[in-house]
Amino acid sequence: MNKTELVKAVAKKTNLSQNNTSKVVNAFIDVVTANLKKGKKINLMGFGSFEKVKRAARVGRNPQTGKEIKIKASNVPKFRASKNLKDTVKKAK
């Protein structure tokens, strides 16, 4: 499912226009992104949590040449699904 399909599905479920739903989805993404930039954790009970984590520097390999390369440390977003979400997905057929 892509963003357009998500907007359509949410609009149908909420009886909102796709235009208004698109604004809500974009606002959600903007708020999550802004808070992750600040290092804040977003916890959505029953769904999961988003947080910024530091990935340590490491040595990798160039897949074309096999030569070792240094990969710098970086901050990356991380999503952790809640137990409720995990259980719901497990039960789905």
CYANA upper distance limits for C-alpha pairs under 8 A (distance plus 0.5 A):
  1 MET  CA      5 GLU  CA      6.33
  1 MET  CA      6 LEU  CA      6.99
  2 ASN  CA      6 LEU  CA      6.68
  3 LYS  CA      7 VAL  CA      6.68
  4 THR  CA      8 LYS  CA      6.81
  5 GLU  CA      9 ALA  CA      6.65
  6 LEU  CA     10 VAL  CA      6.61
  7 VAL  CA     11 ALA  CA      6.45
  7 VAL  CA     18 GLN  CA      6.85
  7 VAL  CA     21 THR  CA      6.45
  7 VAL  CA     22 SER  CA      6.18
  7 VAL  CA     25 VAL  CA      7.57
  8 LYS  CA     12 LYS  CA      6.64
  8 LYS  CA     18 GLN  CA      6.66
  8 LYS  CA     21 THR  CA      8.49
  9 ALA  CA     13 LYS  CA      6.72
 10 VAL  CA     14 THR  CA      6.52
 10 VAL  CA     21 THR  CA      7.41
 11 ALA  CA     15 ASN  CA      6.05
 11 ALA  CA     16 LEU  CA      5.44
 11 ALA  CA     17 SER  CA      6.38
 11 ALA  CA     18 GLN  CA      5.95
 11 ALA  CA     21 THR  CA      6.18
 12 LYS  CA     16 LEU  CA      7.49
 16 LEU  CA     20 ASN  CA      7.02
 16 LEU  CA     21 THR  CA      6.81
 17 SER  CA     21 THR  CA      6.63
 18 GLN  CA     22 SER  CA      6.37
 19 ASN  CA     23 LYS  CA      6.95
 20 ASN  CA     24 VAL  CA      6.89
 21 THR  CA     25 VAL  CA      6.69
 22 SER  CA     26 ASN  CA      6.55
 23 LYS  CA     27 ALA  CA      6.48
 24 VAL  CA     28 PHE  CA      6.62
 25 VAL  CA     29 ILE  CA      6.80
 26 ASN  CA     30 ASP  CA      6.62
 27 ALA  CA     31 VAL  CA      6.57
 28 PHE  CA     32 VAL  CA      6.67
 29 ILE  CA     33 THR  CA      6.53
 30 ASP  CA     34 ALA  CA      6.52
 31 VAL  CA     35 ASN  CA      6.66
 32 VAL  CA     36 LEU  CA      6.64
 32 VAL  CA     42 ILE  CA      7.56
 32 VAL  CA     50 PHE  CA      8.39
 33 THR  CA     37 LYS  CA      6.70
 34 ALA  CA     38 LYS  CA      7.03
 35 ASN  CA     39 GLY  CA      6.88
 35 ASN  CA     40 LYS  CA      5.72
 35 ASN  CA     41 LYS  CA      7.71
 35 ASN  CA     42 ILE  CA      8.07
 36 LEU  CA     40 LYS  CA      5.84
 36 LEU  CA     41 LYS  CA      7.12
 36 LEU  CA     42 ILE  CA      8.34
 36 LEU  CA     50 PHE  CA      8.11
 36 LEU  CA     51 GLU  CA      6.60
 36 LEU  CA     52 LYS  CA      6.16
 36 LEU  CA     77 PRO  CA      7.69
 37 LYS  CA     52 LYS  CA      8.04
 39 GLY  CA     51 GLU  CA      7.67
 39 GLY  CA     52 LYS  CA      6.30
 40 LYS  CA     51 GLU  CA      7.16
 40 LYS  CA     52 LYS  CA      7.89
 41 LYS  CA     49 SER  CA      7.55
 41 LYS  CA     50 PHE  CA      6.31
 41 LYS  CA     51 GLU  CA      5.11
 41 LYS  CA     52 LYS  CA      7.70
 42 ILE  CA     49 SER  CA      5.94
 42 ILE  CA     50 PHE  CA      5.59
 42 ILE  CA     51 GLU  CA      6.95
 43 ASN  CA     48 GLY  CA      6.65
 43 ASN  CA     49 SER  CA      4.78
 43 ASN  CA     50 PHE  CA      7.04
 44 LEU  CA     48 GLY  CA      5.85
 44 LEU  CA     49 SER  CA      6.35
 45 MET  CA     82 SER  CA      7.93
 46 GLY  CA     82 SER  CA      6.31
 46 GLY  CA     83 LYS  CA      7.87
 46 GLY  CA     84 ASN  CA      5.92
 46 GLY  CA     85 LEU  CA      6.89
 47 PHE  CA     81 ALA  CA      6.60
 47 PHE  CA     82 SER  CA      5.75
 47 PHE  CA     84 ASN  CA      7.36
 47 PHE  CA     85 LEU  CA      6.02
 48 GLY  CA     79 PHE  CA      7.46
 48 GLY  CA     80 ARG  CA      5.95
 48 GLY  CA     81 ALA  CA      4.67
 48 GLY  CA     82 SER  CA      4.86
 48 GLY  CA     85 LEU  CA      7.92
 49 SER  CA     79 PHE  CA      6.14
 49 SER  CA     80 ARG  CA      5.81
 49 SER  CA     81 ALA  CA      7.06
 49 SER  CA     82 SER  CA      7.88
 50 PHE  CA     77 PRO  CA      7.41
 50 PHE  CA     78 LYS  CA      6.11
 50 PHE  CA     79 PHE  CA      5.06
 50 PHE  CA     80 ARG  CA      7.07
 51 GLU  CA     77 PRO  CA      6.27
 51 GLU  CA     78 LYS  CA      5.84
 51 GLU  CA     79 PHE  CA      7.13
 52 LYS  CA     75 ASN  CA      6.91
 52 LYS  CA     76 VAL  CA      6.16
 52 LYS  CA     77 PRO  CA      5.12
 52 LYS  CA     78 LYS  CA      6.57
 53 VAL  CA     75 ASN  CA      6.08
 53 VAL  CA     76 VAL  CA      6.05
 53 VAL  CA     77 PRO  CA      6.79
 53 VAL  CA     78 LYS  CA      7.20
 54 LYS  CA     73 ALA  CA      7.67
 54 LYS  CA     74 SER  CA      6.27
 54 LYS  CA     75 ASN  CA      4.93
 54 LYS  CA     76 VAL  CA      6.87
 55 ARG  CA     73 ALA  CA      6.01
 55 ARG  CA     74 SER  CA      5.70
 55 ARG  CA     75 ASN  CA      6.36
 55 ARG  CA     76 VAL  CA      7.38
 56 ALA  CA     72 LYS  CA      7.91
 56 ALA  CA     73 ALA  CA      5.11
 56 ALA  CA     74 SER  CA      7.29
 57 ALA  CA     70 LYS  CA      8.00
 57 ALA  CA     71 ILE  CA      6.13
 57 ALA  CA     72 LYS  CA      5.17
 57 ALA  CA     73 ALA  CA      4.49
 57 ALA  CA     74 SER  CA      7.97
 58 ARG  CA     70 LYS  CA      6.63
 58 ARG  CA     71 ILE  CA      5.79
 58 ARG  CA     72 LYS  CA      7.30
 58 ARG  CA     73 ALA  CA      7.91
 59 VAL  CA     68 GLU  CA      7.05
 59 VAL  CA     69 ILE  CA      6.22
 59 VAL  CA     70 LYS  CA      5.20
 59 VAL  CA     71 ILE  CA      6.29
 60 GLY  CA     68 GLU  CA      6.15
 60 GLY  CA     69 ILE  CA      5.76
 60 GLY  CA     70 LYS  CA      6.74
 60 GLY  CA     71 ILE  CA      7.05
 61 ARG  CA     65 THR  CA      8.49
 61 ARG  CA     66 GLY  CA      5.98
 61 ARG  CA     67 LYS  CA      6.02
 61 ARG  CA     68 GLU  CA      4.95
 61 ARG  CA     69 ILE  CA      6.10
 62 ASN  CA     66 GLY  CA      5.54
 62 ASN  CA     67 LYS  CA      5.92
 62 ASN  CA     68 GLU  CA      6.86
 62 ASN  CA     69 ILE  CA      7.17
 63 PRO  CA     67 LYS  CA      8.39
 81 ALA  CA     85 LEU  CA      6.65
 81 ALA  CA     86 LYS  CA      6.93
 82 SER  CA     86 LYS  CA      6.76
 83 LYS  CA     87 ASP  CA      6.54
 84 ASN  CA     88 THR  CA      6.66
 85 LEU  CA     89 VAL  CA      6.71
 86 LYS  CA     90 LYS  CA      6.65
 87 ASP  CA     91 LYS  CA      6.81
 88 THR  CA     92 ALA  CA      6.92
